[in-house]
Amino acid sequence: MSRTAKLMVVACALAVSVAEAQLEGAGQAGADAGRQAPAGRQLNIAPGTVRDVQQALAQRGYFSGQADGNWNEQSEQALREFQRAQGLEPTGQFDQQTLSALGLR
């Protein structure tokens, strides 16, 4: 393999690692760090991501509320129902598998 090809492979691997870290770390560095979620849990997801999830759930018939970027009990319940239907653990929380199943990121 040429040096250029090796560098491209390393660059792609690094880009994937950074993207995964950003997805996992979105809660720690999100624009709404500290916003309260139901049951006292901290929800540190950017409102745009929450809105995207709400819209994706609504398109699939799981969420009937307003996709406003505010995570609430109705949003969490809709996500749990979606996760169950997809054979995922119904946590009601964001994870990479759930976002992928929703066609996000």
C-alpha positions, 0 to 999 in steps of 0.5 A: 500500500502506498504512503498516500493510501495509508495516510488516507486510511488513517485520516478516515479512521480518525474522522470516524473516531471523532464523529463517534466521540462527538455523538457520545460526547454531545451530552457533555458539551451540548448547548443545553447542558444541565436542562432537566429531563424527566425523573431528575436525569440530566439531559445534555442533548442539543435541542436540534438533535431532540427536535430531529428525534421527535420528528423522526418518531412522529413520521413513524407514528410514535410521537404526536406532540410538537417537535419543539426540541424540548425532551419530555415524558411524552418524548421519552415514552415514544422513544421507548415504544420505538426502541421496543418495536426495533428490538432495542433495549427500551431505555427512552434514552439516546444512543447510537443504535437508536439514532441509526434506527431512526435514520439519524447520524 
